[in-house]
Amino acid sequence: MSIDPIERWSLAISAGAVVTSFALVSPGFAIGVAVGAALESVNFRGLLRSTRLLFQGMLPSQRAWTAGFALRFGLLAFGICAALYLGANAAGLLVGLSLVIPAVIIEALRSRPEISENLPAPDPDDPSWDRWNAWLAREKVENDELEGDDW
């Protein structure tokens, strides 16, 4: 079984958060963080696997992916409700569920392409910069120019 780099970062951040919250806040909060981190870890692993299958064309249809997403989301909601019913700290649970976000950001920054100074680019005074819509990441079309800066 291989672990994706995002999952490794998530596990490391989650472990650090559980230890830190145990030392600084309370054992109940730390248990909530651990339960939330476990739920988000299982959910993220399922999301990652199903998305890879979808993009590789190994699922029979998009409906199968949507059904899997709905099932996974339902199980996540059940897990959250069960944890809250059993007395998990709600704030700790929320923190634990959110720990995948920093892991995704860190891995996205680590795996971005290298910036090269030798790539061709227009001069800063080149009029082609005025034809580019930075908000839409494409060249402006007539409708963009008519609307101006307002959307």
PAMAR-726790 format. One line per 10 residues: number of its first residue (from 1); their letters; for each residue x, y, z of N, C-alpha, C. Coordinates in steps of 0.05 Angstrom, whole numbers. Last residue first. Layout:
<recs>
NUM) A) X:Y:Z:X:Y:Z:X:Y:Z; ...
</recs>
This chain:
<recs>
151) WDDGELEDNE) -355:862:-272:-363:836:-280:-393:836:-281; -316:918:-292:-339:907:-278:-346:880:-289; -276:936:-325:-268:921:-302:-291:909:-286; -309:927:-387:-289:940:-371:-281:923:-348; -345:908:-423:-353:910:-396:-334:924:-378; -316:911:-471:-340:927:-468:-348:930:-439; -276:874:-462:-268:902:-466:-292:920:-463; -304:826:-459:-289:835:-436:-282:865:-438; -325:823:-511:-343:827:-488:-329:836:-463; -279:814:-542:-293:839:-544:-312:844:-521
141) VKERALWANW) -231:785:-497:-248:784:-520:-264:810:-521; -164:780:-474:-190:792:-473:-205:788:-499; -133:716:-463:-134:742:-476:-162:753:-475; -134:690:-395:-136:687:-424:-136:715:-436; -147:690:-340:-123:676:-351:-126:670:-380; -185:720:-317:-195:696:-331:-172:680:-343; -156:761:-294:-176:747:-278:-185:721:-291; -123:781:-334:-111:766:-312:-131:751:-295; -128:785:-399:-146:786:-376:-135:769:-354; -89:822:-444:-91:798:-427:-109:803:-404
131) RDWSPDDPDP) -77:867:-472:-96:849:-484:-102:824:-467; -36:891:-446:-63:903:-443:-85:886:-455; 8:863:-461:-1:860:-434:-29:871:-430; 19:881:-512:5:856:-510:-5:850:-481; 51:927:-510:22:930:-509:6:904:-508; 107:926:-465:95:914:-489:64:917:-488; 134:940:-421:120:961:-435:106:951:-460; 159:893:-403:138:904:-387:122:926:-401; 166:848:-459:176:869:-442:153:881:-426; 144:779:-456:144:806:-468:156:826:-448
121) APLNESIEPR) 188:724:-448:165:740:-438:166:767:-451; 217:660:-447:211:684:-462:186:698:-450; 257:639:-392:233:636:-408:227:662:-423; 299:644:-358:305:644:-386:281:641:-404; 287:636:-306:291:664:-314:294:666:-344; 239:590:-284:264:595:-300:264:624:-309; 216:554:-231:214:580:-245:241:585:-259; 192:488:-233:214:506:-227:211:532:-243; 124:473:-214:147:473:-233:168:494:-225; 107:447:-149:103:466:-171:127:466:-190
111) SRLAEIIVAP) 111:415:-105:111:402:-131:106:421:-154; 108:448:-60:132:431:-65:134:420:-93; 57:470:-64:81:487:-66:106:471:-72; 27:423:-57:24:439:-82:48:457:-86; 42:409:-5:50:392:-28:47:406:-54; 19:453:23:48:447:24:57:430:1; -35:446:10:-21:471:3:9:466:3; -47:396:33:-50:400:4:-34:425:-5; -36:408:87:-21:387:73:-23:390:43; -75:446:99:-47:454:99:-29:433:84
101) IVLSLGVLLG) -121:410:92:-117:434:76:-88:443:76; -124:371:130:-115:363:103:-109:387:86; -146:391:176:-117:389:174:-107:380:147; -200:393:187:-188:414:170:-158:411:164; -213:354:223:-223:352:196:-210:371:177; -188:376:269:-178:352:257:-187:348:229; -221:421:278:-193:425:272:-181:400:259; -269:394:289:-267:412:266:-238:417:259; -255:367:336:-263:351:312:-261:369:287; -246:410:370:-224:392:363:-230:376:338
91) AANAGLYLAA) -299:429:373:-277:446:362:-253:429:353; -325:385:396:-333:395:369:-311:412:357; -301:328:426:-300:357:427:-305:368:399; -344:272:429:-320:285:419:-322:315:421; -388:242:446:-376:262:464:-350:274:454; -418:211:413:-402:197:433:-386:216:451; -439:250:379:-457:236:398:-442:222:420; -393:263:350:-405:283:368:-424:270:388; -385:214:324:-364:224:342:-376:245:361; -432:210:294:-426:190:314:-405:200:334
81) CIGFALLGFR) -426:255:260:-449:254:279:-444:234:301; -380:238:232:-380:263:248:-402:263:269; -399:191:208:-376:190:227:-375:215:244; -440:212:176:-446:193:197:-424:192:218; -408:243:141:-428:256:158:-436:238:181; -380:201:117:-365:222:133:-385:236:151; -421:174:92:-406:160:113:-390:180:130; -436:214:55:-455:205:75:-441:191:98; -389:217:25:-398:240:40:-418:233:62; -389:166:3:-367:174:20:-375:198:37
71) LAFGATWARQ) -437:169:-27:-434:149:-6:-412:157:13; -425:211:-62:-447:213:-44:-445:193:-21; -381:188:-89:-377:213:-74:-400:216:-54; -406:145:-114:-385:140:-94:-380:164:-77; -440:173:-148:-451:156:-127:-431:150:-106; -402:199:-179:-420:215:-163:-432:198:-141; -379:154:-204:-362:171:-187:-380:188:-169; -423:136:-232:-411:118:-212:-393:135:-193; -432:179:-265:-452:172:-245:-441:154:-224; -393:176:-302:-391:197:-281:-411:192:-259
61) SPLMGQFLLR) -378:106:-311:-391:131:-318:-386:151:-296; -343:64:-299:-361:61:-322:-374:88:-330; -274:82:-289:-301:81:-279:-321:79:-302; -227:90:-314:-232:63:-305:-260:60:-291; -204:137:-332:-225:125:-348:-232:97:-339; -171:165:-302:-158:144:-318:-179:130:-335; -206:198:-275:-189:210:-295:-174:189:-312; -229:159:-240:-246:175:-259:-228:186:-281; -186:142:-210:-200:123:-227:-217:137:-248; -173:190:-184:-154:178:-202:-167:158:-221
51) TSRLLGRFNV) -220:195:-154:-214:215:-174:-193:204:-194; -216:151:-119:-238:153:-138:-233:173:-160; -169:165:-90:-171:140:-106:-193:142:-127; -183:214:-66:-160:212:-84:-162:188:-102; -227:198:-35:-230:219:-56:-207:217:-76; -203:161:0:-224:153:-18:-228:172:-41; -168:196:26:-157:173:12:-178:163:-8; -204:232:50:-186:241:29:-174:218:13; -229:197:87:-245:211:66:-227:220:44; -186:183:120:-201:162:105:-217:175:82
41) SELAAGVAVG) -173:235:139:-154:218:125:-167:196:108; -219:252:165:-210:266:140:-190:250:125; -220:215:207:-242:217:189:-233:230:162; -171:227:233:-175:200:222:-198:201:202; -181:280:248:-159:274:229:-162:247:217; -223:272:284:-227:288:260:-206:283:239; -195:243:324:-218:231:310:-224:246:284; -156:281:339:-148:255:328:-171:241:313; -188:322:359:-170:327:336:-162:301:323; -212:295:402:-229:306:380:-212:311:355
31) IAFGPSVLAF) -167:286:433:-182:263:422:-200:272:399; -154:339:445:-135:323:430:-149:298:418; -198:352:477:-194:367:452:-175:351:434; -188:318:520:-213:316:504:-211:329:477; -138:336:540:-140:310:528:-166:306:511; -126:405:521:-137:384:539:-137:358:525; -78:443:507:-106:448:511:-118:428:531; -23:428:504:-31:456:509:-60:460:516; -18:373:497:0:386:515:-11:414:523; -57:361:459:-56:346:484:-40:361:505
21) STVVAGASIA) -41:394:418:-67:400:431:-69:385:458; 7:369:404:7:397:413:-19:403:428; -11:319:387:8:321:409:8:349:421; -45:334:344:-55:319:367:-37:322:391; -9:361:310:-32:376:322:-44:361:346; 26:321:296:36:344:310:13:359:324; -10:287:268:4:277:292:14:301:309; -24:322:226:-45:313:245:-32:303:271; 24:328:199:11:352:211:-9:343:232; 31:274:184:51:288:200:39:313:214
11) LSWREIPDIS) -14:265:153:-9:249:177:11:263:195; -6:303:112:-30:305:129:-26:289:155; 41:284:88:41:311:101:17:313:121; 20:235:69:43:236:88:44:262:103; -19:254:34:-27:238:57:-5:237:78; 13:277:-4:-6:294:11:-15:280:36; 41:232:-24:55:253:-9:37:272:7; 5:171:-13:10:195:-29:25:216:-12; 29:108:1:17:132:13:25:156:-4; 14:42:-19:30:66:-21:15:90:-9
1) M) 17:-23:0:0:0:0:18:25:0
</recs>
